[in-house]
Amino acid sequence: MDIRRLLSDSLSLAFANQPDAIAVTVGEQDYTYRDLYEQSQSIAAYLREQGLKPGERVAIFMENSWPIVPSIFGVLYAGGVFLVINHLTKAHKLAYILQDSGAQFLLSDAVVAGQFLPVLSQCEELRAVIYAGATLAADCHKPLVPLASVLSVPVVSEVKPLRINLDLAALIYTSGSTGDPKGVMMTHANMVFTCDSLIEYLRLDASARILCFLPLAFDYGLYQILMAVRLGARLIVCKSFAFPAQVFNEINRTQASVFPGVPTVFSTLIGIHHKTPLCFPSVTRVTNTAAALPPEYVPILKTIFPNALIYKMYGLTECKRVSYLEPEDAERFPTSVGKAIPGTQVFILDENRQALGPNQMGTLYVRGAHVMQGYWNKPQETAKMLVKDLIPGENILCAQDQFMLDEWGNLYFCGRVDDIIKSRGEKVSPVEVENVLYRIPGVREAAVLGIDDPLEGQTIKAFVAIDADSGLDEKKIRQFCTAHLENFMVPKVVEIRESLPKTDSNKISKKDLRS
């Protein structure tokens, strides 16, 4: 019987069963489950000795690297709540997250000292910084403790979390479309359930070699770590996808089998493939989330990854994952994001919270053990997202996204509630227009917005990034749209750019396009 109720239980079990198996690969360096367990225990022991109490928060501010993995599990073993902050976060936002979370300790790296040193004096609750890398000498009124010195102290007895699965495990900060970052509260039960559901539908086992170049502050990246340890599998960490050739070399060198990406990554990948054909036969799973994967990408990805099942998925930080499309259904339902993940339910309701029939656009609601507990310190924002009166005794997540269900129960993403364009009395899904734009040869990136108009309510504006040799212009793009869309859905304005702005998680940033 599997009794792994806490996230850290999976590491304890993997260490007990296969201590010398490779847990994490970073570049040429391999780390075993013994390495991961022992370093996690050392970090946990130090945090406990310094007075960390169960449920207190510990921030982790590092680039994708080895130390981030034992840092996460070290906090969990100590009974703390971890939060991973993107290493590209600037000082003012870093200060806000540290203050908002009430973090007691910061685990970081000397390479980002320029960001964290200036803000330490603003963080009254922060007790100390534990850092990897080169020695820091700074007068910052907070103890600066080298991680190496923490790891050098032998652990006399096992540090146990002293927590139950209803306790918080993590705060996952998400910026959303407006306002300050919000800390999504996730319990051990939330995250263990989610891991198991992901592993089930992805059909993974302990033989998996999971590649991760995604930011680990992004829950999509974080869960690659959690799934790997849950399986007792191998995680292959790359810093980013900024230098694709390095990632390609790692795939071939390590024989990676799982490739998680986002549309902007796949766009780059396909662009490279058109110039120099790529083929990665070791990869057996390709996954996509963060934004819709254009249907035209799928056949090309099947050429690049000839042995892979390709998963189109949809999720949001407040419940991690909502749905997935079985790879075998990709051609039958090319624009769908599939059905609810195992063990959960979804439904589409109108403005009066009445159920809608097939092919009617409404708001998505999500039910399951993966739904967040709320936003840290933000009860009003929580109340907008968690609905208490739909099912007695349950919090149902209102995704604030517009969807349709077809006759077979497949979900179709139409856009954020605020993104749906109302033009000439019609509701226009920006995703539907974007899917057509991606069908134009030479279009690499596309985003569609509604622009206020005194006569039409809103007009449709398309932003596209194109290949330099495509020969495309605004007229040709609008002509293609006219041939493939109803008249009221054709963009009135097309703006061509070299590239479109991105968020920290590599989504196209519509907020920046509006500004």
Summary of the structure (lengths in Angstrom):
residues: 515
radius of gyration: 23.2
end to end distance: 54.1
largest distance: 74.2
contacts: 1728
relative contact order: 0.08
helix: 32%
strand: 27%
